[in-house]
Amino acid sequence: MSFTIARLGHLGDGIIQGPEGVIFAPQTLPGEEVEGTLRADQLTDLRILTPSAARVRPPCAHARTCGGCLMQHASDAFVAEWKMTIVRGALAGQGLEAELRPIVTSPPRSRRRATLAARRTKGGVLMGFHARASDVLVAVPNCQLLHPDLMAAFPALEAIVRLGGSRTTELDLAITRTASGPDVAVTGGKEATSDLRMELARLTEAHGLSRLTWNGEVVALRAQPMLRLGRANVPLPVGAFLQATAEGEAALQAAVVEAVGAARRVTDLFAGLGTFALPLAEKAEVHAVEGDAAMIAALDKGFRLAEGLKRVTHEVRDLFRRPLEPDEFKGVEAVVIDPPRAGAEAQSHTLARSGVPVIASVSCNPATFARDAKILIAGGYKLDWVQVVDQFRWSAHVELAARFSL
């Protein structure tokens, strides 16, 4: 039995409008005629009868089996427009519309952080990503997503698994590219005995890792992992949030700097490590507010060691439980807000009453961004523009920066 793909769902699956409801068909594109085996609401054993003009040969040899990338079967132009449509749809769902600037997409082989899964096998080590919706682990020696510096660290990761892994337990290996070398955090490993610690320290030195964290504890530190944010070198706390690609980070920073303009006093909410606060401090005084004390400490250290920056003050504060109130924005000329996926509903309500002339909003979730945007607009703000950014290439994720003004 054949089916026609009507559209894509928000996770990238093709949608078939069947007689008894929606059917999902992975790795298909709108307009394609397909056939397969219907199991509940999933179409499996798929065969493409009439391919879309947007269908391309996946650039990665692992595309069919690995669950790391969902959209390698679609052209770059198609994915870009699909992600723009996701943002338009989120805004329309709140009755909003705005100027959407052309999407900025990170290039292949640019992801600077990733979490791989691994386990020991009878013949050595199996390491990679899980197949989609599966416990099956797929090796990715030719991954087209990860930065070459991460790929170059694969021998070190495999050596770590041989030392501290087992054939019955899966390890998670979070690796981040830093200026000091790869920063690796392992969970699920064996107990860190004195002998294992010594071997892991030797491995860290031999492979040029900057730091190795084992089940939450730093067991080896060859060099403090450092990140460059504007003019500042910032030490990376274990497990701290970092934008996925340097190119995506730069696009978001450029949009925020443009949105803030000539403001001389800026408050940065959900400031993290200072992704926006530190570049903005080249021209403005910045007050950074963040709930994670370790990230604020790293931001402050980076600021104090940098040259040519204006004053940066900081505050550790849970903005979900205790958002800044309108009177705390007195004299502030611009606000930057970059909340997690849940958005910042409570903070948006107080911002809507703050009278701050400009708000630069950054979001990794168009749905919560649109919800919070509606709150600001109800308070008198205008949504000037939205810059869409795709730093999770070949995935369903999309990010954006936007400017609001009174």
C-alpha positions, 0 to 999 in steps of 0.5 A: 500500500502506498502513501503520500507524505503531507508535511514534516512534523516538528521532529522531522518525521514525514506525516501521512494523514491516514483514514484513522489518524496520523502516521509517521514516516521517518526520513521522508519529505513532503510530496513523496510517495512511499510504501512500507509496513504499517505498525501502529502509527509508524511506517517501517521498512520504507521504500521511496516510490517517488522521491522529492526534488529536495532529496539528496544523498546523505553526506555521511556514511552513517546517516541511515543507521546513526541517530545523531542526524535526522535530516541528512536526506534533505537538501540544505535549502530545504532544511533551512526553509523548514526551520524558518517555517518552524519559527513562523509557525511558533509565532503564528500560534501566538498570533504574531508575525515578524521580519525573519532574517535569512537563517545562519547555518553552521557548517559541517564538522563544526560541533564542538561539544557532544556526548557519545556512548561507549562500552567495551566489547570482546574485541575492543571498544564500540563507541558512537551514537545510538540508532534512532529510538534504539539501544543499538550503538552505532560507531561513527568513525567518519562523522560529518557533524563533529569538529575534527578536533573531537574526531582526533580525540576518539583514540583517547576516548577509546583508551578511556573506555578500555581502562574504565568501562565494562562489557555490561555497562554503557559509558557516556563520554561528554567531550568539549573542544576548548583552547586547552585541548579536549575536556572529557567528562565520563559517567557510568565508569568503574569505581575510581580506585587509586590504580585507575586514577593513576592510569587515567592521569597518564592517559590524559597527559599522553593524549593531550586532554585538558581535563578528565572528569570521572563520575562527577569528580575531576581525576586529571587536570593537565591544563584548565579548559579555557574558552574565548568570549570576546576579549576574555579567556574564561575557564570552563566549569565541569558540565557548564552550558556552551553553544554547540558551535563557534559559528552559531555562537558568533551569529548569536553574539552578532545579533545581540550586539546589533540589537543592543546598539549604543546602550551604555548600561546592559543587564544580561539575564541567564548570563551563563559564562558570559557569552553575551556579557563579555563581548558587550562589555567592550562598549557597555557596563554589564550586570550579569545575572545567572543561577549557577554560581560556578558559571558566574565565578568563571565569568568574573574570572574571565572579566578580571583577567581581560583588558579593555573591558568596561565594568561587569558586575554579577549576581547569582540568582534563580530567575525562575523563582525570583525574577528581576522586578521592574524597579531593578531595571532603573537606568538600564538601557538594554536587556539581554535574555537567554533562558533555557528551553522552558523560556522565561515566562515570569521574567517576561512579565516583569520585563514587560513592565520595566520600561527598558528601551531595548530587549535582545532575546535569545532562544533555543525553543521557538514555542516558548520564545513566541509565548514570551514574545506575546507577553512583551508585546502585550506590555507595549513592545514591538518585535523588530526582527528575528534572526534564525540560527541553525547550529544543530545542523541536520537536526530538528533544533532551531535557535534564534535571536530577536530585538524588541523595542518600545 
